[in-house]
Amino acid sequence: MGVYPLKKALLKANELELDLVEISPNAVPPVCKIIDYKKFLYEQKKREKVIKANASKVVLKEIRFGPQTDEHDYEFKKKHAIKFLEEGAKLKAFVFFKGRSIIFKEQGHILLLRLAQDLEEYGKVEQLPKLEGKRMIMLINPKK
């Protein structure tokens, strides 16, 4: 194609029935290309679509405990938590306090900290146990 001053570039683009597209406006002199603009937009959308398809999607799995969760239920839910983390999903473990069970906040906190300690080799704690309304929530990210 070659290097042209602006007026010649516009004439050349009209002659070829194409568009003059500014690629780098901050460069001195500004860089322009003679291309079919609709085709350029189509290719750009196609590239963005491929990038978006390759982006990893974050999956959030939840595990619910009660403040009085017994040993067998805890082990059962811990096994599921390990499976979720190994699959690469983010884990949201929470203790739900029904009615007056909110008086057992400390037990819920201890339960979540114990879970974090048991899952230490599978994931890293993103958010320590925090009380939000009637739920005490903890987030764990999987280890890559």
Contact map, one row per residue, 1 for C-alpha under 8 A:
111000000000000000000000000000000000000000000000000000000000000000000000000000000000000000000000000000000000000000000000000000000000000000000000
111100000000000000000000000000000000000000000000000000000000000000000000000000000000000000000000000000000000000000000000000000000000000000000000
111110000000000000000000000000000000000000000000000000000000000000000000000000000000000000000000000000000000000000000000000000000000000000000000
011111111000000000000000000000000000000000000000000000000000000000000000000000000000000000000000000000000000000000000000000000000000000000000000
001111111000000000000000000000000000000000000000000000000000000000000000000000000000000000000000000000000000000000000000000000000000000000000000
000111111100000000000000000000000000000000000000000000000000000000000000000000000000000000000000000000000000000000000000000000000000000000000000
000111111110000000000000000000000000000000000000000000000000000000000000000000000000000000000000000000000000000000000000000000000000000000000000
000111111111000000000000000000000000000000000000000000000000000000000000000000000000000000000000000000000000000000000000000000000000000000000000
000111111111100000010000000000000100000000000000000000000000000000000000000000000000000000000000000000000000000000000000000000000000000000000000
000001111111110000010000000000000000000000000000000000000000000000000000000000000000000000000000000000000000000000000000000000000000000000000000
000000111111111000000000000000000000000000000000000000000000000000000000000000000000000000000000000000000000000000000000000000000000000000000000
000000011111111100000000000000000000000000000000000000000000000000000000000000000000000000000000000000000000000000000000000000000000000000000000
000000001111111111110000000000000100000000000000000000000000000000000000000000000000000000000000000000000000000000000000000000000000000000000000
000000000111111111100000000000000000000000000000000000000000000000000000000000000000000000000000000000000000000000000000000000000000000000000000
000000000011111111000000000000000000000000000000000000000000000000000000000000000000000000000000000000000000000000000000000000000000000000000000
000000000001111111000000000000000000000000000000000000000000000000000000000000000000000000000000000000000000000000000000000000000000000000000000
000000000000111111100000000000000000000000000000000000000000000000000000000000000000000000000000000000000000000000000000000000000000000000000000
000000000000111111110000000000000111100000000000000000000000000000000000000000000000000000000000000000000000000000000000000000000000000000000000
000000000000110011111000000000000111100000000000000000000000000000000000000000000000000000000000000000000000000000000000000000000000000000000000
000000001100100001111100000000011110000000000000000000000000000000000000000000000000000000000000000000000000000000000000000000000000000000000000
000000000000000000111110000000011110100000000000000000000000000000000000000000000000000000000000000000000000000000000000000000000000000000000000
000000000000000000011111100001111000000000000000000000000000000000000000000000000000000000000000000000000000000000000000000000000000000000000000
000000000000000000001111100001111000000000000000000000000000000000000000000000000000000000000000000000000000000000000000000000000000000000000000
000000000000000000000111111001110000000000000000000000000000000000000000000000000000000000000000000000000000000000000000000000000000000000000000
000000000000000000000111111001100000000000000000000000000000000000000000000000000000000000000000000000000000000000000000000000000000000000000000
000000000000000000000001111101000000000000000000000000000000000000000000000000000000000000000000000000000000000000000000000000000000000000000000
000000000000000000000001111111100000000000000000000000000000000000000000000000000000000000000000000000000000000000000000000000000000000000000000
000000000000000000000000011111100000000000000000000000000000000000000000000000000000000000000000000000000000000000000000000000000000000000000000
000000000000000000000000001111100000000000000000000000000000000000000000000000000000000000000000000000000000000000000000000000000000000000000000
000000000000000000000111111111110000000000000000000000000000000000000000000000000000000000000000000000000000000000000000000000000000000000000000
000000000000000000000111101111111000000000000000000000000000000000000000000000000000000000000000000000000000000000000000000000000000000000000000
000000000000000000011111000001111100000000000000000000000000000000000000000000000000000000000000000000000000000000000000000000000000000000000000
000000000000000000011110000000111110000000000000000000000000000000000000000000000000000000000000000000000000000000000000000000000000000000000000
000000001000100001111000000000011111000000000000000000000000000000000000000000000000000000000000000000000000000000000000000000000000000000000000
000000000000000001111000000000001111100100000000000000000000000000000000000000000000000000000000000000000000000000000000000000000000000000000000
000000000000000001100000000000000111111100000000000000000000000000000000000000000000000000000000000000000000000000000000000000000000000000000000
000000000000000001101000000000000011111110000000000000000000000000000000000000000000000000000000000000000000000000000000000000000000000000000000
000000000000000000000000000000000001111111000000000000000000000000000000000000000000000000000000000000000000000000000000000000000000000000000000
000000000000000000000000000000000001111111100000000000000000000000000000000000000000000000000000000000000000000000000000000000000000000000000000
000000000000000000000000000000000011111111110000000000000000000000000000000000000000000000000000000000000000000000000000000000000000000000000000
000000000000000000000000000000000000111111111000000000000000000000000000000000000000000000000000000000000000000000000000000000000000000000000000
000000000000000000000000000000000000011111111100000000000000000000000000000000000000000000000000000000000000000000000000000000000000000000000000
000000000000000000000000000000000000001111111110000000000000000000000000000000000000000000000000000000000000000000000000000000000000000000000000
000000000000000000000000000000000000000111111111000000000000000000000000000000000000000000000000000000000000000000000000000000000000000000000000
000000000000000000000000000000000000000011111111100000000000000000000000000000000000000000000000000000000000000000000000000000000000000000000000
000000000000000000000000000000000000000001111111110000000000000000000000000000000000000000000000000000000000000000000000000000000000000000000000
000000000000000000000000000000000000000000111111111000000000000000000000000000000000000000000000000000000000000000000000000000000000000000000000
000000000000000000000000000000000000000000011111111100000000000000000000000000000000000000000000000000000000000000000000000000000000000000000000
000000000000000000000000000000000000000000001111111110000000000000000000000000000000000000000000000000000000000000000000000000000000000000000000
000000000000000000000000000000000000000000000111111111000000000000000000000000000000000000000000000000000000000000000000000000000000000000000000
000000000000000000000000000000000000000000000011111111100000000000000000000000000000000000000000000000000000000000000000000000000000000000000000
000000000000000000000000000000000000000000000001111111100000000000000000000000000000000000000000000000000000000000000000000000000000000000000000
000000000000000000000000000000000000000000000000111111100000000000000000000000000000000000000000000000000000000000000000000000000000000000000000
000000000000000000000000000000000000000000000000011111110000000000000000000000000000000000000000000000000000000000000000000000000000000000000000
000000000000000000000000000000000000000000000000001111111000000000000000000000000000000000000000000000000000000000000000000000000000000000000000
000000000000000000000000000000000000000000000000000001111100000000000000000000000000000000000000000000000000000000000000000000000000000000000000
000000000000000000000000000000000000000000000000000000111110000000000000000000000000000000000000000000000000000000000000000000000000000000000000
000000000000000000000000000000000000000000000000000000011111000000000000000000000000000011000000000000000000000000000000000000000000000000000000
000000000000000000000000000000000000000000000000000000001111100000000000000000000000000111000000000000000000000000000000000000000000000000000000
000000000000000000000000000000000000000000000000000000000111110000000000000000000000000011110000000000000000000000000000000000000000000000000000
000000000000000000000000000000000000000000000000000000000011111000000000000000000001000011110000000000000000000000000000000000000000000000000000
000000000000000000000000000000000000000000000000000000000001111100000000000000000000000000111100000000000000000000000000000000000000000000000000
000000000000000000000000000000000000000000000000000000000000111110000000000010001000000000111100000000000000000000000000000000000000000000000000
000000000000000000000000000000000000000000000000000000000000011111000000000000000000000000001111000000000000000000000000000000000000000000000000
000000000000000000000000000000000000000000000000000000000000001111101000010000000000000000001111000000000000000000000000000000000000000000000000
000000000000000000000000000000000000000000000000000000000000000111111000000000000000000000000011100000000001000000000000000000000000000000000000
000000000000000000000000000000000000000000000000000000000000000011111000000000000000000000000011100010011011001000000000000000000000000000000000
000000000000000000000000000000000000000000000000000000000000000001111100000000000000000000000000000000000010000000000000000000000000000000000000
000000000000000000000000000000000000000000000000000000000000000011111110110000000000000000000000000000000000000000000000000000000000000000000000
000000000000000000000000000000000000000000000000000000000000000000011111110000000000000000000000000000000000000000000000000000000000000000000000
000000000000000000000000000000000000000000000000000000000000000000001111111000000000000000000000000000000000000000000000000000000000000000000000
000000000000000000000000000000000000000000000000000000000000000000000111111100000000000000000000000000000000000000000000000000000000000000000000
000000000000000000000000000000000000000000000000000000000000000000001111111110000000000000000000000000000000000000000000000000000000000000000000
000000000000000000000000000000000000000000000000000000000000000010001111111111000000000000000000000000000000000000000000000000000000000000000000
000000000000000000000000000000000000000000000000000000000000000000000011111111100000000000000000000000000000000000000000000000000000000000000000
000000000000000000000000000000000000000000000000000000000000000000000001111111110000000000000000000000000000000000000000000000000000000000000000
000000000000000000000000000000000000000000000000000000000000001000000000111111111000000000000000000000000000000000000000000000000000000000000000
000000000000000000000000000000000000000000000000000000000000000000000000011111111100000000000000000000000000000000100010000000000000000000000000
000000000000000000000000000000000000000000000000000000000000000000000000001111111110000000000000000000000000000000000000000000000000000000000000
000000000000000000000000000000000000000000000000000000000000000000000000000111111111000000000000000000000000000000000000000000000000000000000000
000000000000000000000000000000000000000000000000000000000000001000000000000011111111100000100000000000000000000000000000000000000000000000000000
000000000000000000000000000000000000000000000000000000000000000000000000000001111111110000000000000000000000000000000010010000000000000000000000
000000000000000000000000000000000000000000000000000000000000000000000000000000111111111000000000000000000000000000000000000000000000000000000000
000000000000000000000000000000000000000000000000000000000000100000000000000000011111111111100000000000000000000000000000000000000000000000000000
000000000000000000000000000000000000000000000000000000000000000000000000000000001111111111100000000000000000000000000000011000000000000000001110
000000000000000000000000000000000000000000000000000000000000000000000000000000000111111110000000000000000000000000000000010000000000000000000100
000000000000000000000000000000000000000000000000000000000000000000000000000000000011111110000000000000000000000000000000000000000000000000000000
000000000000000000000000000000000000000000000000000000000010000000000000000000000001111111000000000000000000000000000000000000000000000000000111
000000000000000000000000000000000000000000000000000000000111100000000000000000000001111111100000000000000000000000000000000000000000000000001100
000000000000000000000000000000000000000000000000000000000111100000000000000000000001100111110000000000000000000000000000000000000000000000111100
000000000000000000000000000000000000000000000000000000000001111000000000000000001001100011111000000000000000000000000000000000000000000000111100
000000000000000000000000000000000000000000000000000000000001111000000000000000000000000001111100000000000000000000000000000000000000000011110000
000000000000000000000000000000000000000000000000000000000000011110000000000000000000000000111110000000000000000100000000000000000000000011110000
000000000000000000000000000000000000000000000000000000000000011110000000000000000000000000011111000000000000000100000000000000000000001111000000
000000000000000000000000000000000000000000000000000000000000000111100000000000000000000000001111100000000001000100000000000000000000001110000000
000000000000000000000000000000000000000000000000000000000000000111100000000000000000000000000111110000000000000000000000000000000000011100000000
000000000000000000000000000000000000000000000000000000000000000001100000000000000000000000000011111111000000000000000000000000000000011000000000
000000000000000000000000000000000000000000000000000000000000000000000000000000000000000000000001111111000000000000000000000000000000010000000000
000000000000000000000000000000000000000000000000000000000000000000000000000000000000000000000000111111000000000000000000000000000000000000000000
000000000000000000000000000000000000000000000000000000000000000000000000000000000000000000000000111111100000000000000000000000000000000000000000
000000000000000000000000000000000000000000000000000000000000000000100000000000000000000000000000111111111000000000000000000000000000000000000000
000000000000000000000000000000000000000000000000000000000000000000000000000000000000000000000000111111111000000000000000000000000000010000000000
000000000000000000000000000000000000000000000000000000000000000000000000000000000000000000000000000111111000000000000000000000000000000000000000
000000000000000000000000000000000000000000000000000000000000000000100000000000000000000000000000000011111111000000000000000000000000000000000000
000000000000000000000000000000000000000000000000000000000000000000100000000000000000000000000000000011111111100000000000000000000000000000000000
000000000000000000000000000000000000000000000000000000000000000000000000000000000000000000000000000000011111110000000000000000000000000000000000
000000000000000000000000000000000000000000000000000000000000000000110000000000000000000000000000000000011111111000000000000000000000000000000000
000000000000000000000000000000000000000000000000000000000000000001100000000000000000000000000010000000011111111100000000000000000000000100000000
000000000000000000000000000000000000000000000000000000000000000000000000000000000000000000000000000000001111111110000000000000001000000100000000
000000000000000000000000000000000000000000000000000000000000000000000000000000000000000000000000000000000111111111000000000000000000000000000000
000000000000000000000000000000000000000000000000000000000000000000100000000000000000000000000000000000000011111111100000000000000000000000000000
000000000000000000000000000000000000000000000000000000000000000000000000000000000000000000001110000000000001111111110000000000001000000001000000
000000000000000000000000000000000000000000000000000000000000000000000000000000000000000000000000000000000000111111111000000000011000000000000000
000000000000000000000000000000000000000000000000000000000000000000000000000000000000000000000000000000000000011111111100000000000000000000000000
000000000000000000000000000000000000000000000000000000000000000000000000000001000000000000000000000000000000001111111110000000000000000000000000
000000000000000000000000000000000000000000000000000000000000000000000000000000000000000000000000000000000000000111111111000110000000000000010000
000000000000000000000000000000000000000000000000000000000000000000000000000000000000000000000000000000000000000011111111000000000000000000000000
000000000000000000000000000000000000000000000000000000000000000000000000000000000000000000000000000000000000000001111111100000000000000000000000
000000000000000000000000000000000000000000000000000000000000000000000000000001000100000000000000000000000000000000111111111100000000000000000000
000000000000000000000000000000000000000000000000000000000000000000000000000000000000000000000000000000000000000000011111111100000000000000000000
000000000000000000000000000000000000000000000000000000000000000000000000000000000000000000000000000000000000000000000111111100000000000000000010
000000000000000000000000000000000000000000000000000000000000000000000000000000000100110000000000000000000000000000000011111100000000000000000110
000000000000000000000000000000000000000000000000000000000000000000000000000000000000100000000000000000000000000000000011111110000000000000011110
000000000000000000000000000000000000000000000000000000000000000000000000000000000000000000000000000000000000000000010011111111000000000000011110
000000000000000000000000000000000000000000000000000000000000000000000000000000000000000000000000000000000000000000010000001111110000000001111000
000000000000000000000000000000000000000000000000000000000000000000000000000000000000000000000000000000000000000000000000000111110000000001111000
000000000000000000000000000000000000000000000000000000000000000000000000000000000000000000000000000000000000000000000000000011111100000001110000
000000000000000000000000000000000000000000000000000000000000000000000000000000000000000000000000000000000000000010000000000011111100000011100000
000000000000000000000000000000000000000000000000000000000000000000000000000000000000000000000000000000000000100110000000000000111110000111100000
000000000000000000000000000000000000000000000000000000000000000000000000000000000000000000000000000000000000000000000000000000111111000111000000
000000000000000000000000000000000000000000000000000000000000000000000000000000000000000000000000000000000000000000000000000000001111111110000000
000000000000000000000000000000000000000000000000000000000000000000000000000000000000000000000000000000000000000000000000000000000111111110000000
000000000000000000000000000000000000000000000000000000000000000000000000000000000000000000000000000000000000000000000000000000000011111100000000
000000000000000000000000000000000000000000000000000000000000000000000000000000000000000000000001110001000000000000000000000000000011111100000000
000000000000000000000000000000000000000000000000000000000000000000000000000000000000000000000111100000000000000000000000000000000011111110000000
000000000000000000000000000000000000000000000000000000000000000000000000000000000000000000000111000000000001100000000000000000001111111111000000
000000000000000000000000000000000000000000000000000000000000000000000000000000000000000000011110000000000000000000000000000000011111001111100000
000000000000000000000000000000000000000000000000000000000000000000000000000000000000000000011100000000000000000100000000000011111100000111110000
000000000000000000000000000000000000000000000000000000000000000000000000000000000000000001111000000000000000000000000000000011111000000011111000
000000000000000000000000000000000000000000000000000000000000000000000000000000000000000001111000000000000000000000010000001111100000000001111100
000000000000000000000000000000000000000000000000000000000000000000000000000000000000100011100000000000000000000000000000001111000000000000111110
000000000000000000000000000000000000000000000000000000000000000000000000000000000000110111100000000000000000000000000000011100000000000000011111
000000000000000000000000000000000000000000000000000000000000000000000000000000000000100100000000000000000000000000000000111100000000000000001111
000000000000000000000000000000000000000000000000000000000000000000000000000000000000000100000000000000000000000000000000000000000000000000000111
